[in-house]
Each structure stands twice: as structure tokens, then as C-alpha cells.
Amino acid sequence: MRRLLNTLYVTTQGAYLAKDGEAVAVRVEQETRLRVPLHGLGGVVCFGLVSASPPLLAACAEQDIGVSFLSEHGRFLASVRGPVSGNVLLRREQYRRADQPEARALLCGCFVQGKIINARTVLRRFLRDHGDSADAPAIASAASSMADMLDRVARATTEEQIRGIEGEAASLYFGVFDGLILTRTRDFTFTTRSRRPPLDPVNCLLSFVYTLLAHDVRSALETVGLDPQVGFLHRDRPGRPSLALDVMEEFRHWLADRLVLSLVNRGQLNPKDFKRSGSGGVVLADDARKDVLVAWQKRKQEEVLHPFLDERMPIGLLAHTQAMLLARHLRGELDAYPPFLWK
């Protein structure tokens, strides 16, 4: 049975990671600041000017510990992983399905259904807890419209139709997203989704947490032997982990967005936690980035009920569970891929 392992996030600029026996030593100016056993790690994520020794990278590859390198502000740069695991027949089947329009449409529908259902649940939860909000009517209308969209996804026969509905649902959801922000200050408002670079603190937080989610989903897919680059909903593009983006859709709103809303609505972040970069984008300050990483790790330790498996498990294991269910579908053991539905 797979257990929830830790992820080591290294944000200290100039840090050097080295192999120290059977542990990772985090050194800054030749002083060992931290020592973490390899056997308890599921991944290492390095932000900015962080380097690692070849012996450590080899040890991580041998023990199936993915090492990712991101820019200081969370943009994915590169990763180091060991030999591809899993059955080559599974990857061949993934590629065959990706080339079949009907198979692509079937999986596109599953991913988008999961995304819309979970987005609607986020809105309904808000209405349950804050039904007296001035934005409640608009949010209720958006949630109601999503029910119609789910019917349309079920009737859609092509991936183009499903992508169109997914775009409509995303526009509807982010159209009322500002209403979910209870801290009514000018610094924490949301007008539209902006990325590369994010232009305000809320978009900065969304982009950062999506990057963390993408790392976890990508690692889970590779662990079960799937190719994260070959997707169904997201078209192939050099360097883009399309399948990881596909599977992420069912996690975005209820996991990533809710964490962002929680940090903002509880006042755990303030305007001083953000700064504007030379490109005009908004980035997290160093201490705030650490706070978000801690909150992300804590959220992954919370348990939820997996409705398809009828089993409680840590949120941090859901990406791996969904990767296994996707592999079972591709092997022909499940008629359809069951997305995780948050309740």
C-alpha cells in the first residue's frame, strides 16, 4: 500500500542539496541547515537558485523520488527522474487512445464532468455558509447553469464540443469568483484570470498553488507508468504535461482554489506578502511563499472520502489514486474513468 510521503520544498536562495548517507542535507554557505531521510520523501521541489549534487540526484532517481526545479516564483523549469516505471503496454495503450477521437472524447467528458461538478460544489458550499452574501444570487445562478452544462457534456460526442463547454464553465466560475472572497479590500479582488505573469495577488496565489498541484499530479502519473506529456483534453504541445493538466482539472477548484480562498479569507496573508516584479507581474515574498507551502502540506494531510472507492484517505494520496484509476481504465478494467468528486 502506498503511503503519504513528504515533499521537501527548498526556497532558500543559494542552498545546495547533497547526499549525506541516506539523507538529503540542505546546506547554506557550507552549513547544514536541514537533514531529511530519503526513505520518507516522495519528492523534492527547488525554487530559484538551488542546486543539487549528482550523487543526490542519482540516489533520488534510484528511489523514485522526483526532483523538480522551479523559478523563484514557481514557474516550472526542469525535473530529474529515474527510469520510466510501469508496463510499456500501458503507455502504448495510452498513445493508442490518444489517437482515437472517440476514446479522446470519452476521457475529455470524464475530466470535464469532474471539473464542473466540483466547481458547482464549491459554489454550493459558499451559498450554504454565506447565503446572505450580496453576491449569493449571482453565485446561485452560476451553480444552476453548471447543471445544464453537465447535461450538455453528457450529450456531447466530440472533444471540441466538450472543450467548448469546459471553457464556458470556467468563464462562469471565474465570473463569480470575486464573490467568494470575503476580505473586501482593494488588494484582494479578482476580476479575471491572469497568468504569465499573474497581475494581482489572488492570481499570483492561484498560479503558485496550481504549480504545486501540477508537480504532484505529474509525479503520480509517472509513478503508475503513464506518460504525463500525452493528454486527451489538453492538446499535445512540446514541454507541456498535457495529461497532468487533464487530471488536475478535477482538483483545481475544490483543492487549489479553496486553499487560496482560505488563506485570503482568514487573513493569513496581507498585501505586504506580495511584491511586483520587473515584468509587472505579482509574486509572493519569501516568507509568504513558505507560509503557502506549509498550508499546502497541511491540506494534503487532511482526509476525505473517495466516493468511488468508498474509502477515506489523505488528500495527498488522491493524485496517485486517480492515476491508478486512469491506468485501470486504459487497461480495460474500468468502462470509464471515474473522476474524484468532492462532497
Salt bridges, closest charged atoms under 4 A:
ASP20 OD2 - ARG35 NE 3.19
GLU22 OE2 - LYS19 NZ 3.71
GLU31 OE1 - ARG33 NE 3.71
GLU93 OE1 - ARG96 NH2 3.12
GLU93 OE2 - ARG97 NE 2.67
ASP129 OD1 - ARG128 NE 3.02
ASP135 OD2 - ARG184 NH2 2.63
GLU159 OE2 - ARG104 NE 2.64
GLU159 OE1 - ARG163 NH2 2.87
GLU166 OE2 - LYS115 NZ 2.43
GLU168 OE2 - ARG152 NH2 2.81
ASP178 OD2 - ARG184 NH1 3.12
ASP216 OD2 - LYS300 NZ 2.95
GLU222 OE1 - ARG81 NE 2.64
ASP246 OD1 - HIS234 ND1 2.67
GLU249 OE1 - LYS115 NZ 2.94
GLU249 OE2 - HIS234 NE2 3.41
GLU249 OE1 - ARG252 NE 3.19
ASP257 OD2 - HIS253 ND1 2.76
ASP286 OD1 - ARG289 NH1 3.39
GLU302 OE2 - ARG299 NE 3.44
GLU303 OE1 - ARG312 NE 3.90
GLU333 OE1 - ARG328 NE 3.35
